[in-house]
Amino acid sequence: MVKIIYIEHDGTEHPVDVDVGTSIMEGAVSNSIPGIDADCGGGCACATCMVFIDDEWKDKMSSMSDEEESMLDFHEYKEDSSRLGCQIPITEEFDGLKVKMPPSQH
């Protein structure tokens, strides 16, 4: 397990232990983190699990697929640091990762 810190738009932090091999989205859902709705269940079809990833962590993540990029293009709060939590499998390297959520997900 690794510690992931989910941060709501208002700054409220939720540090939780998440199993390696699950996704950032699955970790949020299984720990009842507000702000990650995961309406499509992880199918890269809704963008309700969008998170912002700090630059220091980007190199440790799998690259973004064309499908994920297309889905993010429709999100009103998309930034360069945006990713879909359902598309990022958690590895041992993610211990201490902080992910922030946009204001639309509260």
N, CA, C and O atoms as CSV, one atom per row, in Angstrom:
chain,resi,resn,atom,element,x,y,z
A,1,MET,N,N,0.839,-1.186,0.000
A,1,MET,CA,C,0.000,0.000,0.000
A,1,MET,C,C,0.883,1.249,0.000
A,1,MET,O,O,2.002,1.253,0.513
A,2,VAL,N,N,0.331,2.302,-0.596
A,2,VAL,CA,C,1.012,3.594,-0.597
A,2,VAL,C,C,0.035,4.651,-0.091
A,2,VAL,O,O,-1.181,4.483,-0.178
A,3,LYS,N,N,0.577,5.727,0.432
A,3,LYS,CA,C,-0.239,6.842,0.917
A,3,LYS,C,C,-0.475,7.807,-0.241
A,3,LYS,O,O,0.470,8.316,-0.844
A,4,ILE,N,N,-1.743,8.048,-0.539
A,4,ILE,CA,C,-2.146,9.038,-1.533
A,4,ILE,C,C,-2.945,10.105,-0.787
A,4,ILE,O,O,-3.781,9.786,0.058
A,5,ILE,N,N,-2.685,11.358,-1.100
A,5,ILE,CA,C,-3.399,12.457,-0.456
A,5,ILE,C,C,-4.281,13.120,-1.504
A,5,ILE,O,O,-3.795,13.758,-2.437
A,6,TYR,N,N,-5.576,12.955,-1.332
A,6,TYR,CA,C,-6.558,13.556,-2.228
A,6,TYR,C,C,-6.938,14.911,-1.637
A,6,TYR,O,O,-7.269,15.008,-0.455
A,7,ILE,N,N,-6.891,15.963,-2.468
A,7,ILE,CA,C,-7.152,17.312,-1.985
A,7,ILE,C,C,-8.355,17.897,-2.729
A,7,ILE,O,O,-8.331,18.069,-3.947
A,8,GLU,N,N,-9.397,18.194,-1.965
A,8,GLU,CA,C,-10.583,18.816,-2.544
A,8,GLU,C,C,-10.257,20.244,-2.970
A,8,GLU,O,O,-9.251,20.817,-2.551
A,9,HIS,N,N,-11.115,20.802,-3.799
A,9,HIS,CA,C,-10.906,22.164,-4.302
A,9,HIS,C,C,-10.772,23.176,-3.166
A,9,HIS,O,O,-10.053,24.165,-3.305
A,10,ASP,N,N,-11.455,22.944,-2.044
A,10,ASP,CA,C,-11.395,23.890,-0.927
A,10,ASP,C,C,-10.170,23.686,-0.034
A,10,ASP,O,O,-10.010,24.378,0.972
A,11,GLY,N,N,-9.305,22.734,-0.404
A,11,GLY,CA,C,-8.081,22.490,0.354
A,11,GLY,C,C,-8.171,21.363,1.371
A,11,GLY,O,O,-7.162,21.002,1.975
A,12,THR,N,N,-9.350,20.805,1.571
A,12,THR,CA,C,-9.507,19.699,2.508
A,12,THR,C,C,-8.715,18.495,2.007
A,12,THR,O,O,-8.901,18.052,0.874
A,13,GLU,N,N,-7.833,17.970,2.853
A,13,GLU,CA,C,-6.983,16.833,2.476
A,13,GLU,C,C,-7.528,15.528,3.051
A,13,GLU,O,O,-8.032,15.477,4.173
A,14,HIS,N,N,-7.409,14.475,2.242
A,14,HIS,CA,C,-7.821,13.132,2.632
A,14,HIS,C,C,-6.654,12.178,2.385
A,14,HIS,O,O,-6.537,11.629,1.290
A,15,PRO,N,N,-5.789,11.969,3.381
A,15,PRO,CA,C,-4.696,11.002,3.205
A,15,PRO,C,C,-5.220,9.582,3.439
A,15,PRO,O,O,-5.793,9.296,4.491
A,16,VAL,N,N,-5.027,8.714,2.479
A,16,VAL,CA,C,-5.503,7.330,2.597
A,16,VAL,C,C,-4.448,6.364,2.071
A,16,VAL,O,O,-3.597,6.731,1.261
A,17,ASP,N,N,-4.519,5.140,2.539
A,17,ASP,CA,C,-3.663,4.070,2.033
A,17,ASP,C,C,-4.393,3.399,0.882
A,17,ASP,O,O,-5.564,3.039,1.002
A,18,VAL,N,N,-3.692,3.232,-0.236
A,18,VAL,CA,C,-4.284,2.675,-1.445
A,18,VAL,C,C,-3.417,1.519,-1.934
A,18,VAL,O,O,-2.189,1.596,-1.894
A,19,ASP,N,N,-4.061,0.452,-2.393
A,19,ASP,CA,C,-3.335,-0.710,-2.895
A,19,ASP,C,C,-2.611,-0.406,-4.196
A,19,ASP,O,O,-3.163,0.228,-5.095
A,20,VAL,N,N,-1.387,-0.858,-4.285
A,20,VAL,CA,C,-0.632,-0.794,-5.531
A,20,VAL,C,C,-1.382,-1.628,-6.571
A,20,VAL,O,O,-1.882,-2.711,-6.266
A,21,GLY,N,N,-1.453,-1.117,-7.790
A,21,GLY,CA,C,-2.140,-1.826,-8.867
A,21,GLY,C,C,-3.549,-1.319,-9.124
A,21,GLY,O,O,-4.107,-1.550,-10.197
A,22,THR,N,N,-4.131,-0.624,-8.143
A,22,THR,CA,C,-5.428,-0.010,-8.394
A,22,THR,C,C,-5.180,1.364,-9.025
A,22,THR,O,O,-4.039,1.823,-9.092
A,23,SER,N,N,-6.227,2.001,-9.476
A,23,SER,CA,C,-6.059,3.326,-10.078
A,23,SER,C,C,-6.276,4.413,-9.029
A,23,SER,O,O,-6.816,4.158,-7.952
A,24,ILE,N,N,-5.851,5.610,-9.358
A,24,ILE,CA,C,-6.095,6.749,-8.477
A,24,ILE,C,C,-7.597,6.897,-8.245
A,24,ILE,O,O,-8.020,7.195,-7.128
A,25,MET,N,N,-8.395,6.696,-9.267
A,25,MET,CA,C,-9.847,6.777,-9.143
A,25,MET,C,C,-10.374,5.691,-8.221
A,25,MET,O,O,-11.191,5.978,-7.345
A,26,GLU,N,N,-9.931,4.454,-8.393
A,26,GLU,CA,C,-10.405,3.352,-7.548
A,26,GLU,C,C,-10.040,3.587,-6.082
A,26,GLU,O,O,-10.822,3.272,-5.184
A,27,GLY,N,N,-8.854,4.141,-5.847
A,27,GLY,CA,C,-8.443,4.455,-4.487
A,27,GLY,C,C,-9.363,5.472,-3.844
A,27,GLY,O,O,-9.677,5.364,-2.659
A,28,ALA,N,N,-9.798,6.456,-4.610
A,28,ALA,CA,C,-10.712,7.476,-4.096
A,28,ALA,C,C,-12.090,6.885,-3.816
A,28,ALA,O,O,-12.675,7.127,-2.760
A,29,VAL,N,N,-12.599,6.116,-4.761
A,29,VAL,CA,C,-13.935,5.541,-4.607
A,29,VAL,C,C,-13.984,4.570,-3.421
A,29,VAL,O,O,-14.925,4.602,-2.629
A,30,SER,N,N,-12.977,3.719,-3.304
A,30,SER,CA,C,-12.990,2.726,-2.211
A,30,SER,C,C,-12.803,3.363,-0.840
A,30,SER,O,O,-13.080,2.732,0.180
A,31,ASN,N,N,-12.335,4.609,-0.806
A,31,ASN,CA,C,-12.168,5.325,0.455
A,31,ASN,C,C,-13.178,6.460,0.621
A,31,ASN,O,O,-13.017,7.311,1.496
A,32,SER,N,N,-14.215,6.473,-0.213
A,32,SER,CA,C,-15.300,7.465,-0.144
A,32,SER,C,C,-14.799,8.901,-0.144
A,32,SER,O,O,-15.264,9.732,0.636
A,33,ILE,N,N,-13.841,9.188,-1.033
A,33,ILE,CA,C,-13.301,10.534,-1.148
A,33,ILE,C,C,-14.289,11.397,-1.933
A,33,ILE,O,O,-14.633,11.065,-3.068
A,34,PRO,N,N,-14.750,12.506,-1.337
A,34,PRO,CA,C,-15.657,13.378,-2.093
A,34,PRO,C,C,-14.910,14.074,-3.229
A,34,PRO,O,O,-13.748,14.454,-3.089
A,35,GLY,N,N,-15.602,14.229,-4.350
A,35,GLY,CA,C,-15.005,14.929,-5.479
A,35,GLY,C,C,-14.549,14.020,-6.597
A,35,GLY,O,O,-14.181,14.498,-7.670
A,36,ILE,N,N,-14.564,12.733,-6.371
A,36,ILE,CA,C,-14.254,11.762,-7.428
A,36,ILE,C,C,-15.522,10.932,-7.627
A,36,ILE,O,O,-15.767,9.972,-6.896
A,37,ASP,N,N,-16.316,11.308,-8.615
A,37,ASP,CA,C,-17.595,10.635,-8.830
A,37,ASP,C,C,-17.457,9.319,-9.582
A,37,ASP,O,O,-18.158,8.352,-9.284
A,38,ALA,N,N,-16.555,9.283,-10.554
A,38,ALA,CA,C,-16.317,8.065,-11.336
A,38,ALA,C,C,-17.604,7.515,-11.939
A,38,ALA,O,O,-17.904,6.327,-11.820
A,39,ASP,N,N,-18.349,8.390,-12.582
A,39,ASP,CA,C,-19.641,8.004,-13.152
A,39,ASP,C,C,-19.558,6.839,-14.128
A,39,ASP,O,O,-20.485,6.032,-14.197
A,40,CYS,N,N,-18.476,6.735,-14.879
A,40,CYS,CA,C,-18.377,5.661,-15.881
A,40,CYS,C,C,-17.691,4.418,-15.322
A,40,CYS,O,O,-17.539,3.426,-16.035
A,41,GLY,N,N,-17.282,4.458,-14.076
A,41,GLY,CA,C,-16.672,3.281,-13.456
A,41,GLY,C,C,-15.254,2.997,-13.900
A,41,GLY,O,O,-14.752,1.892,-13.692
A,42,GLY,N,N,-14.606,3.958,-14.500
A,42,GLY,CA,C,-13.220,3.770,-14.913
A,42,GLY,C,C,-13.033,3.484,-16.385
A,42,GLY,O,O,-11.973,3.011,-16.797
A,43,GLY,N,N,-14.042,3.762,-17.177
A,43,GLY,CA,C,-13.986,3.465,-18.603
A,43,GLY,C,C,-13.451,4.589,-19.477
A,43,GLY,O,O,-13.530,4.502,-20.702
A,44,CYS,N,N,-12.910,5.643,-18.875
A,44,CYS,CA,C,-12.368,6.778,-19.636
A,44,CYS,C,C,-13.450,7.389,-20.520
A,44,CYS,O,O,-13.220,7.722,-21.682
A,45,ALA,N,N,-14.664,7.528,-19.920
A,45,ALA,CA,C,-15.784,8.008,-20.714
A,45,ALA,C,C,-16.561,9.151,-20.077
A,45,ALA,O,O,-17.628,9.514,-20.572
A,46,CYS,N,N,-16.041,9.740,-18.966
A,46,CYS,CA,C,-16.853,10.787,-18.341
A,46,CYS,C,C,-16.055,11.955,-17.761
A,46,CYS,O,O,-16.604,13.051,-17.643
A,47,ALA,N,N,-14.829,11.778,-17.405
A,47,ALA,CA,C,-13.960,12.815,-16.830
A,47,ALA,C,C,-14.399,13.294,-15.448
A,47,ALA,O,O,-14.001,14.381,-15.030
A,48,THR,N,N,-15.213,12.509,-14.724
A,48,THR,CA,C,-15.604,12.898,-13.365
A,48,THR,C,C,-14.588,12.417,-12.323
A,48,THR,O,O,-14.853,12.458,-11.121
A,49,CYS,N,N,-13.440,11.966,-12.793
A,49,CYS,CA,C,-12.350,11.589,-11.888
A,49,CYS,C,C,-11.086,12.390,-12.216
A,49,CYS,O,O,-9.972,11.972,-11.900
A,50,MET,N,N,-11.281,13.551,-12.857
A,50,MET,CA,C,-10.130,14.362,-13.226
A,50,MET,C,C,-9.413,14.861,-11.983
A,50,MET,O,O,-10.036,15.269,-11.002
A,51,VAL,N,N,-8.084,14.817,-12.049
A,51,VAL,CA,C,-7.243,15.330,-10.973
A,51,VAL,C,C,-6.118,16.145,-11.585
A,51,VAL,O,O,-5.811,16.023,-12.771
A,52,PHE,N,N,-5.511,16.978,-10.752
A,52,PHE,CA,C,-4.343,17.750,-11.159
A,52,PHE,C,C,-3.125,17.109,-10.515
A,52,PHE,O,O,-3.110,16.863,-9.309
A,53,ILE,N,N,-2.103,16.838,-11.322
A,53,ILE,CA,C,-0.880,16.179,-10.885
A,53,ILE,C,C,0.264,17.191,-10.919
A,53,ILE,O,O,0.500,17.831,-11.944
A,54,ASP,N,N,0.970,17.335,-9.803
A,54,ASP,CA,C,2.130,18.231,-9.767
A,54,ASP,C,C,3.216,17.716,-10.709
A,54,ASP,O,O,3.363,16.510,-10.908
A,55,ASP,N,N,3.972,18.649,-11.283
A,55,ASP,CA,C,5.022,18.312,-12.245
A,55,ASP,C,C,6.012,17.274,-11.721
A,55,ASP,O,O,6.480,16.430,-12.486
A,56,GLU,N,N,6.333,17.324,-10.441
A,56,GLU,CA,C,7.326,16.404,-9.873
A,56,GLU,C,C,6.906,14.936,-9.979
A,56,GLU,O,O,7.752,14.047,-9.883
A,57,TRP,N,N,5.629,14.674,-10.174
A,57,TRP,CA,C,5.134,13.297,-10.240
A,57,TRP,C,C,4.879,12.818,-11.668
A,57,TRP,O,O,4.754,11.615,-11.899
A,58,LYS,N,N,4.801,13.731,-12.621
A,58,LYS,CA,C,4.405,13.359,-13.985
A,58,LYS,C,C,5.314,12.294,-14.617
A,58,LYS,O,O,4.827,11.406,-15.318
A,59,ASP,N,N,6.607,12.376,-14.378
A,59,ASP,CA,C,7.532,11.424,-14.990
A,59,ASP,C,C,7.379,10.009,-14.439
A,59,ASP,O,O,7.857,9.054,-15.051
A,60,LYS,N,N,6.725,9.865,-13.303
A,60,LYS,CA,C,6.538,8.552,-12.688
A,60,LYS,C,C,5.268,7.866,-13.185
A,60,LYS,O,O,4.992,6.723,-12.820
A,61,MET,N,N,4.505,8.556,-14.006
A,61,MET,CA,C,3.215,8.040,-14.467
A,61,MET,C,C,3.276,7.566,-15.900
A,61,MET,O,O,4.126,7.977,-16.690
A,62,SER,N,N,2.346,6.687,-16.202
A,62,SER,CA,C,2.216,6.247,-17.585
A,62,SER,C,C,1.793,7.444,-18.428
A,62,SER,O,O,1.165,8.378,-17.927
A,63,SER,N,N,2.139,7.408,-19.694
A,63,SER,CA,C,1.779,8.527,-20.560
A,63,SER,C,C,0.284,8.503,-20.864
A,63,SER,O,O,-0.379,7.471,-20.752
A,64,MET,N,N,-0.214,9.648,-21.243
A,64,MET,CA,C,-1.630,9.808,-21.517
A,64,MET,C,C,-1.978,9.230,-22.888
A,64,MET,O,O,-1.279,9.469,-23.873
A,65,SER,N,N,-3.058,8.473,-22.931
A,65,SER,CA,C,-3.519,7.933,-24.210
A,65,SER,C,C,-4.280,9.009,-24.978
A,65,SER,O,O,-4.690,10.017,-24.403
A,66,ASP,N,N,-4.467,8.794,-26.269
A,66,ASP,CA,C,-5.250,9.717,-27.088
A,66,ASP,C,C,-6.683,9.800,-26.574
A,66,ASP,O,O,-7.291,10.871,-26.581
A,67,GLU,N,N,-7.217,8.669,-26.130
A,67,GLU,CA,C,-8.580,8.621,-25.607
A,67,GLU,C,C,-8.716,9.498,-24.355
A,67,GLU,O,O,-9.677,10.256,-24.223
A,68,GLU,N,N,-7.748,9.388,-23.444
A,68,GLU,CA,C,-7.779,10.210,-22.230
A,68,GLU,C,C,-7.662,11.687,-22.579
A,68,GLU,O,O,-8.396,12.513,-22.037
A,69,GLU,N,N,-6.754,12.021,-23.473
A,69,GLU,CA,C,-6.580,13.418,-23.874
A,69,GLU,C,C,-7.849,13.981,-24.497
A,69,GLU,O,O,-8.220,15.125,-24.231
A,70,SER,N,N,-8.508,13.191,-25.316
A,70,SER,CA,C,-9.763,13.632,-25.933
A,70,SER,C,C,-10.843,13.879,-24.889
A,70,SER,O,O,-11.590,14.853,-24.982
A,71,MET,N,N,-10.927,12.997,-23.894
A,71,MET,CA,C,-11.927,13.168,-22.841
A,71,MET,C,C,-11.644,14.435,-22.030
A,71,MET,O,O,-12.570,15.170,-21.688
A,72,LEU,N,N,-10.386,14.689,-21.726
A,72,LEU,CA,C,-10.025,15.881,-20.963
A,72,LEU,C,C,-10.296,17.172,-21.735
A,72,LEU,O,O,-10.562,18.212,-21.132
A,73,ASP,N,N,-10.229,17.107,-23.059
A,73,ASP,CA,C,-10.484,18.297,-23.882
A,73,ASP,C,C,-11.884,18.867,-23.655
A,73,ASP,O,O,-12.121,20.045,-23.925
A,74,PHE,N,N,-12.813,18.044,-23.161
A,74,PHE,CA,C,-14.178,18.492,-22.927
A,74,PHE,C,C,-14.396,19.039,-21.525
A,74,PHE,O,O,-15.477,19.546,-21.227
A,75,HIS,N,N,-13.395,18.950,-20.662
A,75,HIS,CA,C,-13.542,19.388,-19.267
A,75,HIS,C,C,-13.248,20.881,-19.153
A,75,HIS,O,O,-12.222,21.354,-19.642
A,76,GLU,N,N,-14.143,21.618,-18.511
A,76,GLU,CA,C,-14.002,23.075,-18.431
A,76,GLU,C,C,-12.798,23.529,-17.620
A,76,GLU,O,O,-12.338,24.656,-17.799
A,77,TYR,N,N,-12.270,22.684,-16.730
A,77,TYR,CA,C,-11.137,23.071,-15.888
A,77,TYR,C,C,-9.826,22.411,-16.305
A,77,TYR,O,O,-8.890,22.343,-15.509
A,78,LYS,N,N,-9.747,21.931,-17.524
A,78,LYS,CA,C,-8.527,21.267,-17.985
A,78,LYS,C,C,-7.320,22.188,-17.895
A,78,LYS,O,O,-7.373,23.351,-18.295
A,79,GLU,N,N,-6.228,21.640,-17.360
A,79,GLU,CA,C,-4.944,22.343,-17.286
A,79,GLU,C,C,-3.866,21.396,-17.801
A,79,GLU,O,O,-4.148,20.233,-18.088
A,80,ASP,N,N,-2.647,21.879,-17.920
A,80,ASP,CA,C,-1.547,21.022,-18.350
A,80,ASP,C,C,-1.317,19.870,-17.374
A,80,ASP,O,O,-0.802,18.819,-17.756
A,81,SER,N,N,-1.698,20.073,-16.116
A,81,SER,CA,C,-1.482,19.051,-15.094
A,81,SER,C,C,-2.654,18.087,-14.954
A,81,SER,O,O,-2.641,17.234,-14.066
A,82,SER,N,N,-3.664,18.204,-15.808
A,82,SER,CA,C,-4.861,17.370,-15.705
A,82,SER,C,C,-4.625,15.948,-16.192
A,82,SER,O,O,-3.958,15.710,-17.199
A,83,ARG,N,N,-5.194,15.017,-15.442
A,83,ARG,CA,C,-5.219,13.602,-15.836
A,83,ARG,C,C,-6.525,13.008,-15.344
A,83,ARG,O,O,-7.162,13.552,-14.442
A,84,LEU,N,N,-6.922,11.896,-15.934
A,84,LEU,CA,C,-8.067,11.146,-15.433
A,84,LEU,C,C,-7.541,10.109,-14.446
A,84,LEU,O,O,-6.675,9.301,-14.782
A,85,GLY,N,N,-8.069,10.140,-13.238
A,85,GLY,CA,C,-7.616,9.220,-12.204
A,85,GLY,C,C,-7.804,7.756,-12.568
A,85,GLY,O,O,-7.054,6.900,-12.100
A,86,CYS,N,N,-8.798,7.461,-13.399
A,86,CYS,CA,C,-9.054,6.069,-13.792
A,86,CYS,C,C,-7.974,5.522,-14.718
A,86,CYS,O,O,-7.879,4.309,-14.909
A,87,GLN,N,N,-7.168,6.396,-15.290
A,87,GLN,CA,C,-6.159,5.988,-16.261
A,87,GLN,C,C,-4.754,5.923,-15.678
A,87,GLN,O,O,-3.785,5.723,-16.409
A,88,ILE,N,N,-4.640,6.091,-14.357
A,88,ILE,CA,C,-3.324,6.087,-13.721
A,88,ILE,C,C,-3.241,4.971,-12.694
A,88,ILE,O,O,-3.758,5.109,-11.585
A,89,PRO,N,N,-2.591,3.855,-13.055
A,89,PRO,CA,C,-2.414,2.778,-12.074
A,89,PRO,C,C,-1.367,3.180,-11.031
A,89,PRO,O,O,-0.324,3.741,-11.364
A,90,ILE,N,N,-1.662,2.888,-9.790
A,90,ILE,CA,C,-0.775,3.243,-8.687
A,90,ILE,C,C,0.386,2.261,-8.598
A,90,ILE,O,O,0.203,1.045,-8.643
A,91,THR,N,N,1.584,2.824,-8.471
A,91,THR,CA,C,2.791,2.023,-8.282
A,91,THR,C,C,3.417,2.378,-6.936
A,91,THR,O,O,2.986,3.325,-6.278
A,92,GLU,N,N,4.422,1.625,-6.532
A,92,GLU,CA,C,5.142,1.883,-5.277
A,92,GLU,C,C,5.724,3.295,-5.253
A,92,GLU,O,O,5.841,3.903,-4.190
A,93,GLU,N,N,6.086,3.810,-6.418
A,93,GLU,CA,C,6.693,5.144,-6.518
A,93,GLU,C,C,5.757,6.271,-6.115
A,93,GLU,O,O,6.210,7.391,-5.879
A,94,PHE,N,N,4.460,5.996,-6.030
A,94,PHE,CA,C,3.470,7.032,-5.757
A,94,PHE,C,C,3.278,7.329,-4.276
A,94,PHE,O,O,2.417,8.136,-3.925
A,95,ASP,N,N,4.056,6.698,-3.397
A,95,ASP,CA,C,3.878,6.933,-1.970
A,95,ASP,C,C,4.077,8.415,-1.661
A,95,ASP,O,O,5.145,8.970,-1.921
A,96,GLY,N,N,3.047,9.050,-1.107
A,96,GLY,CA,C,3.099,10.476,-0.802
A,96,GLY,C,C,2.505,11.370,-1.877
A,96,GLY,O,O,2.479,12.591,-1.717
A,97,LEU,N,N,2.026,10.785,-2.971
A,97,LEU,CA,C,1.435,11.562,-4.070
A,97,LEU,C,C,0.254,12.387,-3.574
A,97,LEU,O,O,-0.597,11.892,-2.836
A,98,LYS,N,N,0.213,13.650,-3.989
A,98,LYS,CA,C,-0.935,14.520,-3.729
A,98,LYS,C,C,-1.621,14.790,-5.054
A,98,LYS,O,O,-0.978,15.186,-6.026
A,99,VAL,N,N,-2.921,14.577,-5.091
A,99,VAL,CA,C,-3.708,14.900,-6.273
A,99,VAL,C,C,-4.790,15.893,-5.865
A,99,VAL,O,O,-5.434,15.744,-4.827
A,100,LYS,N,N,-4.973,16.899,-6.695
A,100,LYS,CA,C,-5.963,17.940,-6.413
A,100,LYS,C,C,-7.131,17.790,-7.374
A,100,LYS,O,O,-6.976,17.331,-8.505
A,101,MET,N,N,-8.305,18.189,-6.893
A,101,MET,CA,C,-9.498,18.088,-7.704
A,101,MET,C,C,-10.005,19.466,-8.121
A,101,MET,O,O,-9.842,20.435,-7.379
A,102,PRO,N,N,-10.615,19.560,-9.294
A,102,PRO,CA,C,-11.120,20.843,-9.775
A,102,PRO,C,C,-12.395,21.262,-9.032
A,102,PRO,O,O,-13.039,20.437,-8.385
A,103,PRO,N,N,-12.754,22.542,-9.129
A,103,PRO,CA,C,-13.953,23.021,-8.443
A,103,PRO,C,C,-15.246,22.368,-8.916
A,103,PRO,O,O,-16.231,22.347,-8.178
A,104,SER,N,N,-15.256,21.845,-10.112
A,104,SER,CA,C,-16.477,21.213,-10.628
A,104,SER,C,C,-16.761,19.871,-9.963
A,104,SER,O,O,-17.850,19.320,-10.124
A,105,GLN,N,N,-15.809,19.349,-9.232
A,105,GLN,CA,C,-15.957,18.040,-8.588
A,105,GLN,C,C,-15.957,18.232,-7.067
A,105,GLN,O,O,-14.931,18.063,-6.408
A,106,HIS,N,N,-17.100,18.578,-6.538
A,106,HIS,CA,C,-17.211,18.762,-5.084
A,106,HIS,C,C,-18.478,18.166,-4.557
A,106,HIS,O,O,-18.736,18.228,-3.354
